[in-house]
Amino acid sequence: MNAREPQIDQGVRPPAAAPVETEVALYEVRRKIYPRAVTGLFAGWRWGLVWFTQILFYGLPWLTWGSRPAVLFDLEARRFYLFGLVLYPQDFIYLSALLVISALSLFLFTAVAGRLWCGFACPQTVYTEMFMWIERKIEGDRSQRMRLDKAPMSAEKLARKAAKHAAWIVLALWTGISFVAYFTPIRELLPALTSFSLGPWQTFWVLFYGFATWGNAGFMREQVCKYMCPYARFQSAMFDKDTMVITYDRLRGDPRGSRSRKADPSTLGLGDCVDCSICVQVCPTGIDIREGLQYECIGCAACIDGCNQVMDKMGYPRGLIRYTTENIIERKPNARGPMARLLRPRVLIYTALLVLITGTLGVHLAMRTPLKVDVMRDRVLGREVEEGMIENGYRLQIINPTETTRRFHVSVDGLPTVFVSGETEFEVGPAGVRLVPVTVRVMPGNGEPGSNRVSFKVHAVDDPNVATRAAATFFVPR
């Protein structure tokens, strides 16, 4: 044994070290994102759609059609007015068709050019853009907002924060009022609001929708897109390698590195990316597009505008970050051209279904008869009356979808000698519903014992072409 080595008693073991406790977070604590303002082609398109959608949303309740709002969903009267069209709960099939058309449109746009809806027209994106514009006007751009948040509380900080939230709340409340105006005419809603006579449900929805707008666009922002919106999770099912997406050209941009404007990147062994992180700073979800396509990317193209500005300053060609396909960015020889991308099977299938359903809906609306009739039997079944005739009672619900008063004539057929006993003409007001009692009789010896099929025909007195039929059963006692 070396004399310098310490002697260890083999019979005594050193005490075991205490286990090290490691805390693992199951949910990432939110890191506040400070998006930088950016200008460019796609920013212009984004703001253009902000103006278009909000003029539409805030303006439609003020439009009139005759003596009523052009767009009104009157839940109490169970009528839905869309300009010259009056719909009822029985027309639910039209709403279903509209939802299918919206879904197919979303699938088609996604298959062709990624998340266009999310980046340019989604209400979450639109209102977040509006709220961030207010924030920048009051608190300044990215670096100023970061310094303001880190600074201790002061009179100036308190005033800026209070002014920002006051502006946010005003916009959110007006958004809530505009939303309720689709269900209560705006010219009735505002006087009731100013006189504090608003109904409980109207008050609830104004405050609820306003609070949701304030919370989602002011605070949650990218969290809604990343964690609450299901579209981010299944969008990849509609992508393929020929889908136009926002992509960083790694072959051109790497290796990354800073350099002066006059330096030759090839001499330095660098790509075109100067590693300025502008693409990260302008991203509303805080991702680095250079790391590849990520589900958090909403396709707003802010990174394209930001990168193009840097490329212009450096004197490099634009398009280091651009809308393109995976096959093109990887320089694959089988990459499809612009027209070939539109003729892919999934795009053709989505387009065919969209055209078919939209065309069917349009034809059905154009050929829609402005008259609806529902038949309800009385509780009492067939009974024998004078002269041995058999009588059945019904109630007809006549719906007049037009906005003029009309008189309708009721007749019945399907059995020999069957006729309507009593009043046969009924007047229904504009966009009105009337429940009328109708008595039907047949002469003795007609009809089989039990149920017999008959048909009510209702037509407008002033226009026989406005007519419809409703099937019913006539009961003959055994």
BATORKOL-869827 format. One record per residue (C-alpha): x negated, y, z; residue number from 1. Coordinates in steps of 0.02 Angstrom, whole numbers. Layout:
+--------+--------+--------+-----+
|      x |      y |      z | seq |
+--------+--------+--------+-----+
|      X |      Y |      Z | NUM |
...
+--------+--------+--------+-----+
***
This chain:
+--------+--------+--------+-----+
|      x |      y |      z | seq |
+--------+--------+--------+-----+
|      0 |      0 |      0 |   1 |
|    -64 |    172 |    -42 |   2 |
|   -105 |    269 |    116 |   3 |
|    -21 |    422 |     45 |   4 |
|    146 |    337 |     19 |   5 |
|    269 |    359 |    162 |   6 |
|    317 |    199 |    247 |   7 |
|    503 |    160 |    238 |   8 |
|    586 |     47 |    362 |   9 |
|    668 |    -85 |    251 |  10 |
|    796 |   -121 |    385 |  11 |
|    867 |     54 |    393 |  12 |
|    969 |    124 |    248 |  13 |
|    986 |    312 |    222 |  14 |
|   1163 |    380 |    246 |  15 |
|   1270 |    380 |     88 |  16 |
|   1297 |    549 |      6 |  17 |
|   1471 |    624 |     26 |  18 |
|   1579 |    605 |   -131 |  19 |
|   1587 |    761 |   -237 |  20 |
|   1765 |    824 |   -260 |  21 |
|   1806 |    885 |   -434 |  22 |
|   1962 |    988 |   -466 |  23 |
|   2038 |    957 |   -637 |  24 |
|   2172 |   1075 |   -703 |  25 |
|   2310 |    988 |   -799 |  26 |
|   2366 |   1153 |   -877 |  27 |
|   2251 |   1285 |   -947 |  28 |
|   2271 |   1451 |   -859 |  29 |
|   2325 |   1579 |   -986 |  30 |
|   2189 |   1692 |  -1050 |  31 |
|   2265 |   1859 |  -1098 |  32 |
|   2242 |   1898 |  -1282 |  33 |
|   2208 |   2074 |  -1343 |  34 |
|   2239 |   2071 |  -1531 |  35 |
|   2147 |   2203 |  -1628 |  36 |
|   2241 |   2312 |  -1754 |  37 |
|   2209 |   2267 |  -1935 |  38 |
|   2257 |   2337 |  -2104 |  39 |
|   2263 |   2255 |  -2273 |  40 |
|   2374 |   2167 |  -2399 |  41 |
|   2449 |   2039 |  -2280 |  42 |
|   2472 |   2166 |  -2140 |  43 |
|   2571 |   2271 |  -2264 |  44 |
|   2679 |   2122 |  -2310 |  45 |
|   2706 |   2082 |  -2127 |  46 |
|   2763 |   2259 |  -2087 |  47 |
|   2871 |   2262 |  -2242 |  48 |
|   2965 |   2110 |  -2178 |  49 |
|   2976 |   2187 |  -2005 |  50 |
|   3065 |   2337 |  -2081 |  51 |
|   3175 |   2229 |  -2192 |  52 |
|   3232 |   2108 |  -2056 |  53 |
|   3263 |   2242 |  -1926 |  54 |
|   3357 |   2359 |  -2042 |  55 |
|   3465 |   2207 |  -2081 |  56 |
|   3486 |   2155 |  -1899 |  57 |
|   3518 |   2328 |  -1826 |  58 |
|   3615 |   2393 |  -1977 |  59 |
|   3741 |   2255 |  -2015 |  60 |
|   3852 |   2290 |  -1862 |  61 |
|   3877 |   2468 |  -1926 |  62 |
|   3936 |   2418 |  -2100 |  63 |
|   4124 |   2415 |  -2128 |  64 |
|   4231 |   2315 |  -2247 |  65 |
|   4398 |   2401 |  -2264 |  66 |
|   4454 |   2439 |  -2088 |  67 |
|   4346 |   2310 |  -1999 |  68 |
|   4161 |   2272 |  -1975 |  69 |
|   4082 |   2188 |  -2126 |  70 |
|   4005 |   2053 |  -2016 |  71 |
|   4099 |   2001 |  -1858 |  72 |
|   4112 |   1837 |  -1764 |  73 |
|   4275 |   1859 |  -1669 |  74 |
|   4268 |   1714 |  -1548 |  75 |
|   4425 |   1765 |  -1456 |  76 |
|   4531 |   1762 |  -1614 |  77 |
|   4428 |   1618 |  -1686 |  78 |
|   4393 |   1712 |  -1847 |  79 |
|   4226 |   1745 |  -1930 |  80 |
|   4213 |   1889 |  -2052 |  81 |
|   4072 |   1892 |  -2181 |  82 |
|   4107 |   2041 |  -2293 |  83 |
|   4257 |   1984 |  -2399 |  84 |
|   4257 |   1807 |  -2329 |  85 |
|   4362 |   1756 |  -2179 |  86 |
|   4316 |   1589 |  -2102 |  87 |
|   4399 |   1486 |  -1964 |  88 |
|   4339 |   1344 |  -1852 |  89 |
|   4405 |   1224 |  -1984 |  90 |
|   4270 |   1293 |  -2100 |  91 |
|   4131 |   1224 |  -1992 |  92 |
|   4068 |   1128 |  -2144 |  93 |
|   4006 |   1292 |  -2218 |  94 |
|   3901 |   1327 |  -2063 |  95 |
|   3830 |   1151 |  -2073 |  96 |
|   3784 |   1180 |  -2256 |  97 |
|   3698 |   1344 |  -2212 |  98 |
|   3596 |   1258 |  -2077 |  99 |
|   3544 |   1121 |  -2198 | 100 |
|   3495 |   1252 |  -2328 | 101 |
|   3392 |   1346 |  -2198 | 102 |
|   3302 |   1186 |  -2146 | 103 |
|   3265 |   1136 |  -2326 | 104 |
|   3202 |   1312 |  -2364 | 105 |
|   3085 |   1301 |  -2216 | 106 |
|   3022 |   1130 |  -2274 | 107 |
|   2995 |   1195 |  -2451 | 108 |
|   2900 |   1352 |  -2398 | 109 |
|   2794 |   1249 |  -2279 | 110 |
|   2750 |   1119 |  -2411 | 111 |
|   2699 |   1255 |  -2534 | 112 |
|   2612 |   1385 |  -2425 | 113 |
|   2609 |   1332 |  -2243 | 114 |
|   2691 |   1431 |  -2102 | 115 |
|   2754 |   1580 |  -2202 | 116 |
|   2911 |   1591 |  -2094 | 117 |
|   2812 |   1593 |  -1932 | 118 |
|   2685 |   1721 |  -1990 | 119 |
|   2800 |   1846 |  -2073 | 120 |
|   2986 |   1828 |  -2032 | 121 |
|   3010 |   1730 |  -1869 | 122 |
|   3097 |   1841 |  -1738 | 123 |
|   2961 |   1798 |  -1612 | 124 |
|   2826 |   1861 |  -1732 | 125 |
|   2928 |   2014 |  -1784 | 126 |
|   2967 |   2074 |  -1608 | 127 |
|   2792 |   2035 |  -1546 | 128 |
|   2724 |   2144 |  -1687 | 129 |
|   2843 |   2285 |  -1637 | 130 |
|   2799 |   2272 |  -1453 | 131 |
|   2612 |   2268 |  -1490 | 132 |
|   2631 |   2424 |  -1598 | 133 |
|   2710 |   2515 |  -1450 | 134 |
|   2572 |   2448 |  -1337 | 135 |
|   2435 |   2512 |  -1453 | 136 |
|   2516 |   2683 |  -1468 | 137 |
|   2525 |   2705 |  -1279 | 138 |
|   2374 |   2609 |  -1213 | 139 |
|   2257 |   2613 |  -1363 | 140 |
|   2178 |   2478 |  -1469 | 141 |
|   2094 |   2318 |  -1410 | 142 |
|   1942 |   2388 |  -1317 | 143 |
|   2044 |   2526 |  -1235 | 144 |
|   2175 |   2404 |  -1173 | 145 |
|   2042 |   2289 |  -1103 | 146 |
|   1959 |   2433 |  -1009 | 147 |
|   2127 |   2494 |   -945 | 148 |
|   2174 |   2323 |   -875 | 149 |
|   2005 |   2305 |   -789 | 150 |
|   2010 |   2480 |   -714 | 151 |
|   2076 |   2504 |   -537 | 152 |
|   2251 |   2572 |   -517 | 153 |
|   2260 |   2759 |   -547 | 154 |
|   2390 |   2888 |   -593 | 155 |
|   2343 |   2878 |   -776 | 156 |
|   2350 |   2687 |   -779 | 157 |
|   2517 |   2687 |   -689 | 158 |
|   2589 |   2817 |   -809 | 159 |
|   2531 |   2721 |   -964 | 160 |
|   2599 |   2555 |   -900 | 161 |
|   2764 |   2634 |   -848 | 162 |
|   2783 |   2721 |  -1017 | 163 |
|   2746 |   2559 |  -1110 | 164 |
|   2873 |   2458 |  -1012 | 165 |
|   3003 |   2595 |  -1025 | 166 |
|   2986 |   2593 |  -1215 | 167 |
|   2990 |   2403 |  -1216 | 168 |
|   3149 |   2400 |  -1109 | 169 |
|   3238 |   2527 |  -1219 | 170 |
|   3198 |   2426 |  -1375 | 171 |
|   3247 |   2262 |  -1290 | 172 |
|   3413 |   2332 |  -1227 | 173 |
|   3456 |   2402 |  -1398 | 174 |
|   3416 |   2232 |  -1470 | 175 |
|   3535 |   2153 |  -1344 | 176 |
|   3671 |   2279 |  -1387 | 177 |
|   3648 |   2247 |  -1573 | 178 |
|   3661 |   2059 |  -1544 | 179 |
|   3826 |   2077 |  -1447 | 180 |
|   3889 |   2195 |  -1585 | 181 |
|   3903 |   2043 |  -1699 | 182 |
|   4039 |   1978 |  -1581 | 183 |
|   4118 |   2142 |  -1523 | 184 |
|   4135 |   2287 |  -1646 | 185 |
|   3996 |   2413 |  -1615 | 186 |
|   4118 |   2558 |  -1618 | 187 |
|   4211 |   2480 |  -1472 | 188 |
|   4055 |   2417 |  -1384 | 189 |
|   3962 |   2583 |  -1368 | 190 |
|   4109 |   2682 |  -1290 | 191 |
|   4137 |   2540 |  -1168 | 192 |
|   3952 |   2541 |  -1128 | 193 |
|   3943 |   2728 |  -1096 | 194 |
|   4101 |   2726 |   -990 | 195 |
|   4038 |   2576 |   -889 | 196 |
|   4191 |   2473 |   -938 | 197 |
|   4098 |   2334 |  -1027 | 198 |
|   4168 |   2160 |   -998 | 199 |
|   4073 |   2033 |   -891 | 200 |
|   4024 |   1920 |  -1036 | 201 |
|   3970 |   2065 |  -1144 | 202 |
|   3866 |   2135 |  -1002 | 203 |
|   3787 |   1965 |   -972 | 204 |
|   3735 |   1939 |  -1153 | 205 |
|   3668 |   2116 |  -1174 | 206 |
|   3558 |   2093 |  -1021 | 207 |
|   3512 |   1912 |  -1060 | 208 |
|   3463 |   1944 |  -1241 | 209 |
|   3372 |   2104 |  -1193 | 210 |
|   3277 |   2016 |  -1053 | 211 |
|   3231 |   1872 |  -1170 | 212 |
|   3165 |   1995 |  -1299 | 213 |
|   3065 |   2091 |  -1168 | 214 |
|   2993 |   1933 |  -1093 | 215 |
|   2955 |   1839 |  -1254 | 216 |
|   2883 |   1984 |  -1355 | 217 |
|   2804 |   2079 |  -1211 | 218 |
|   2730 |   1944 |  -1101 | 219 |
|   2741 |   1766 |  -1169 | 220 |
|   2698 |   1806 |  -1350 | 221 |
|   2584 |   1669 |  -1415 | 222 |
|   2640 |   1551 |  -1276 | 223 |
|   2810 |   1537 |  -1361 | 224 |
|   2727 |   1484 |  -1524 | 225 |
|   2603 |   1365 |  -1441 | 226 |
|   2711 |   1279 |  -1311 | 227 |
|   2895 |   1316 |  -1336 | 228 |
|   2920 |   1311 |  -1524 | 229 |
|   2934 |   1130 |  -1588 | 230 |
|   2891 |   1182 |  -1766 | 231 |
|   2706 |   1196 |  -1722 | 232 |
|   2706 |   1011 |  -1676 | 233 |
|   2784 |    936 |  -1831 | 234 |
|   2725 |   1057 |  -1965 | 235 |
|   2582 |    942 |  -2011 | 236 |
|   2709 |    814 |  -2074 | 237 |
|   2748 |    933 |  -2217 | 238 |
|   2567 |    974 |  -2259 | 239 |
|   2455 |    883 |  -2380 | 240 |
|   2285 |    925 |  -2456 | 241 |
|   2368 |   1032 |  -2590 | 242 |
|   2466 |   1142 |  -2469 | 243 |
|   2412 |   1324 |  -2467 | 244 |
|   2347 |   1363 |  -2292 | 245 |
|   2233 |   1493 |  -2214 | 246 |
|   2059 |   1419 |  -2220 | 247 |
|   1880 |   1470 |  -2184 | 248 |
|   1759 |   1426 |  -2325 | 249 |
|   1629 |   1333 |  -2225 | 250 |
|   1521 |   1292 |  -2376 | 251 |
|   1503 |   1476 |  -2416 | 252 |
|   1501 |   1548 |  -2240 | 253 |
|   1383 |   1432 |  -2144 | 254 |
|   1256 |   1447 |  -2069 | 255 |
|   1325 |   1598 |  -1979 | 256 |
|   1222 |   1740 |  -1911 | 257 |
|   1210 |   1927 |  -1894 | 258 |
|   1103 |   2029 |  -2012 | 259 |
|   1087 |   2205 |  -2080 | 260 |
|   1186 |   2259 |  -2232 | 261 |
|   1027 |   2269 |  -2338 | 262 |
|    965 |   2095 |  -2292 | 263 |
|    977 |   1954 |  -2418 | 264 |
|   1068 |   1808 |  -2332 | 265 |
|    985 |   1679 |  -2445 | 266 |
|    814 |   1739 |  -2390 | 267 |
|    865 |   1722 |  -2208 | 268 |
|    942 |   1551 |  -2238 | 269 |
|   1115 |   1614 |  -2189 | 270 |
|   1288 |   1602 |  -2264 | 271 |
|   1407 |   1748 |  -2291 | 272 |
|   1483 |   1740 |  -2115 | 273 |
|   1401 |   1876 |  -2008 | 274 |
|   1476 |   1800 |  -1849 | 275 |
|   1563 |   1963 |  -1804 | 276 |
|   1714 |   1872 |  -1727 | 277 |
|   1835 |   1996 |  -1807 | 278 |
|   1942 |   1848 |  -1862 | 279 |
|   1959 |   1797 |  -1679 | 280 |
|   1991 |   1974 |  -1617 | 281 |
|   2137 |   2005 |  -1736 | 282 |
|   2219 |   1834 |  -1710 | 283 |
|   2381 |   1848 |  -1608 | 284 |
|   2357 |   1672 |  -1540 | 285 |
|   2172 |   1694 |  -1503 | 286 |
|   2105 |   1549 |  -1606 | 287 |
|   1947 |   1540 |  -1711 | 288 |
|   2000 |   1494 |  -1887 | 289 |
|   1820 |   1445 |  -1925 | 290 |
|   1846 |   1290 |  -1820 | 291 |
|   1971 |   1224 |  -1946 | 292 |
|   2161 |   1223 |  -1961 | 293 |
|   2243 |   1217 |  -1789 | 294 |
|   2425 |   1197 |  -1738 | 295 |
|   2417 |   1365 |  -1647 | 296 |
|   2390 |   1457 |  -1813 | 297 |
|   2553 |   1543 |  -1860 | 298 |
|   2494 |   1589 |  -2035 | 299 |
|   2504 |   1778 |  -2011 | 300 |
|   2344 |   1803 |  -2116 | 301 |
|   2277 |   1939 |  -2000 | 302 |
|   2109 |   1850 |  -2004 | 303 |
|   2105 |   1864 |  -2195 | 304 |
|   2130 |   2053 |  -2187 | 305 |
|   2000 |   2072 |  -2050 | 306 |
|   1870 |   1965 |  -2138 | 307 |
|   1898 |   2052 |  -2304 | 308 |
|   1861 |   2220 |  -2222 | 309 |
|   1695 |   2153 |  -2157 | 310 |
|   1652 |   2077 |  -2326 | 311 |
|   1685 |   2246 |  -2408 | 312 |
|   1567 |   2333 |  -2286 | 313 |
|   1431 |   2204 |  -2314 | 314 |
|   1452 |   2208 |  -2503 | 315 |
|   1499 |   2022 |  -2512 | 316 |
|   1643 |   1949 |  -2614 | 317 |
|   1810 |   1938 |  -2526 | 318 |
|   1892 |   1772 |  -2486 | 319 |
|   1777 |   1697 |  -2354 | 320 |
|   1940 |   1668 |  -2261 | 321 |
|   2085 |   1650 |  -2383 | 322 |
|   2245 |   1562 |  -2430 | 323 |
|   2192 |   1404 |  -2520 | 324 |
|   2206 |   1215 |  -2513 | 325 |
|   2098 |   1087 |  -2426 | 326 |
|   2050 |   1007 |  -2592 | 327 |
|   1992 |   1175 |  -2662 | 328 |
|   1896 |   1225 |  -2506 | 329 |
|   1804 |   1058 |  -2509 | 330 |
|   1763 |   1083 |  -2695 | 331 |
|   1849 |    921 |  -2743 | 332 |
|   1864 |    891 |  -2931 | 333 |
|   2044 |    830 |  -2914 | 334 |
|   2105 |    994 |  -2838 | 335 |
|   2271 |   1047 |  -2915 | 336 |
|   2296 |   1212 |  -3003 | 337 |
|   2432 |   1338 |  -2957 | 338 |
|   2568 |   1262 |  -3068 | 339 |
|   2519 |   1082 |  -3026 | 340 |
|   2538 |   1122 |  -2840 | 341 |
|   2719 |   1173 |  -2874 | 342 |
|   2754 |   1010 |  -2965 | 343 |
|   2705 |    894 |  -2823 | 344 |
|   2836 |    760 |  -2780 | 345 |
|   2881 |    829 |  -2608 | 346 |
|   2901 |   1006 |  -2677 | 347 |
|   3012 |    943 |  -2818 | 348 |
|   3118 |    841 |  -2698 | 349 |
|   3142 |    987 |  -2578 | 350 |
|   3183 |   1103 |  -2724 | 351 |
|   3308 |    982 |  -2801 | 352 |
|   3398 |    956 |  -2635 | 353 |
|   3400 |   1143 |  -2601 | 354 |
|   3471 |   1184 |  -2772 | 355 |
|   3601 |   1044 |  -2760 | 356 |
|   3666 |   1093 |  -2588 | 357 |
|   3661 |   1280 |  -2623 | 358 |
|   3752 |   1255 |  -2789 | 359 |
|   3882 |   1143 |  -2710 | 360 |
|   3913 |   1269 |  -2572 | 361 |
|   3928 |   1411 |  -2697 | 362 |
|   4050 |   1316 |  -2808 | 363 |
|   4153 |   1262 |  -2658 | 364 |
|   4165 |   1441 |  -2594 | 365 |
|   4210 |   1506 |  -2767 | 366 |
|   4348 |   1376 |  -2787 | 367 |
|   4407 |   1390 |  -2607 | 368 |
|   4596 |   1407 |  -2592 | 369 |
|   4640 |   1558 |  -2485 | 370 |
|   4766 |   1455 |  -2386 | 371 |
|   4754 |   1321 |  -2252 | 372 |
|   4891 |   1212 |  -2179 | 373 |
|   4884 |   1090 |  -2033 | 374 |
|   5030 |    974 |  -1994 | 375 |
|   5078 |    920 |  -1818 | 376 |
|   5223 |    801 |  -1781 | 377 |
|   5349 |    834 |  -1645 | 378 |
|   5347 |    716 |  -1498 | 379 |
|   5519 |    650 |  -1545 | 380 |
|   5508 |    523 |  -1687 | 381 |
|   5638 |    504 |  -1825 | 382 |
|   5820 |    516 |  -1773 | 383 |
|   5986 |    493 |  -1860 | 384 |
|   6092 |    648 |  -1882 | 385 |
|   6257 |    689 |  -1968 | 386 |
|   6307 |    590 |  -2122 | 387 |
|   6177 |    458 |  -2079 | 388 |
|   6030 |    563 |  -2133 | 389 |
|   5861 |    533 |  -2050 | 390 |
|   5775 |    686 |  -1979 | 391 |
|   5594 |    716 |  -1925 | 392 |
|   5524 |    874 |  -1846 | 393 |
|   5354 |    951 |  -1881 | 394 |
|   5255 |   1106 |  -1840 | 395 |
|   5151 |   1181 |  -1980 | 396 |
|   5004 |   1291 |  -1939 | 397 |
|   4987 |   1408 |  -2088 | 398 |
|   4823 |   1504 |  -2099 | 399 |
|   4813 |   1656 |  -2213 | 400 |
|   4625 |   1692 |  -2240 | 401 |
|   4660 |   1843 |  -2350 | 402 |
|   4672 |   2016 |  -2276 | 403 |
|   4845 |   2055 |  -2344 | 404 |
|   5014 |   1998 |  -2280 | 405 |
|   5085 |   1853 |  -2382 | 406 |
|   5247 |   1755 |  -2387 | 407 |
|   5233 |   1566 |  -2410 | 408 |
|   5360 |   1439 |  -2471 | 409 |
|   5363 |   1264 |  -2394 | 410 |
|   5426 |   1108 |  -2485 | 411 |
|   5404 |    920 |  -2461 | 412 |
|   5397 |    767 |  -2575 | 413 |
|   5345 |    586 |  -2568 | 414 |
|   5515 |    505 |  -2535 | 415 |
|   5675 |    506 |  -2638 | 416 |
|   5798 |    640 |  -2582 | 417 |
|   5676 |    710 |  -2454 | 418 |
|   5698 |    898 |  -2422 | 419 |
|   5662 |   1035 |  -2297 | 420 |
|   5815 |   1077 |  -2193 | 421 |
|   5827 |   1257 |  -2137 | 422 |
|   5707 |   1400 |  -2168 | 423 |
|   5579 |   1369 |  -2305 | 424 |
|   5489 |   1537 |  -2319 | 425 |
|   5376 |   1611 |  -2188 | 426 |
|   5274 |   1772 |  -2180 | 427 |
|   5096 |   1771 |  -2113 | 428 |
|   4999 |   1930 |  -2075 | 429 |
|   4825 |   1973 |  -2141 | 430 |
|   4693 |   1849 |  -2081 | 431 |
|   4832 |   1778 |  -1975 | 432 |
|   4886 |   1609 |  -1909 | 433 |
|   5068 |   1563 |  -1885 | 434 |
|   5142 |   1404 |  -1809 | 435 |
|   5312 |   1370 |  -1887 | 436 |
|   5439 |   1232 |  -1850 | 437 |
|   5497 |   1132 |  -2001 | 438 |
|   5635 |   1002 |  -2007 | 439 |
|   5631 |    869 |  -2144 | 440 |
|   5776 |    754 |  -2189 | 441 |
|   5810 |    610 |  -2309 | 442 |
|   5976 |    540 |  -2366 | 443 |
|   6031 |    371 |  -2297 | 444 |
|   5952 |    217 |  -2375 | 445 |
|   5791 |    301 |  -2428 | 446 |
|   5624 |    253 |  -2356 | 447 |
|   5562 |     95 |  -2275 | 448 |
|   5585 |     67 |  -2088 | 449 |
|   5432 |    133 |  -1998 | 450 |
|   5306 |    260 |  -2063 | 451 |
|   5320 |    329 |  -2240 | 452 |
|   5195 |    446 |  -2321 | 453 |
|   5256 |    619 |  -2370 | 454 |
|   5166 |    776 |  -2425 | 455 |
|   5199 |    958 |  -2383 | 456 |
|   5166 |   1085 |  -2519 | 457 |
|   5141 |   1266 |  -2468 | 458 |
|   5116 |   1405 |  -2596 | 459 |
|   5116 |   1594 |  -2595 | 460 |
|   5278 |   1669 |  -2660 | 461 |
|   5185 |   1808 |  -2753 | 462 |
|   5055 |   1690 |  -2829 | 463 |
|   5100 |   1506 |  -2858 | 464 |
|   4915 |   1469 |  -2893 | 465 |
|   4879 |   1499 |  -2709 | 466 |
|   4941 |   1330 |  -2651 | 467 |
|   4887 |   1181 |  -2548 | 468 |
|   4951 |   1012 |  -2492 | 469 |
|   4949 |    928 |  -2322 | 470 |
|   4985 |    744 |  -2295 | 471 |
|   5104 |    684 |  -2158 | 472 |
|   5208 |    533 |  -2109 | 473 |
|   5398 |    521 |  -2105 | 474 |
|   5467 |    397 |  -1979 | 475 |
|   5624 |    298 |  -2018 | 476 |
|   5700 |    208 |  -1866 | 477 |
|   5713 |     19 |  -1884 | 478 |
+--------+--------+--------+-----+
***
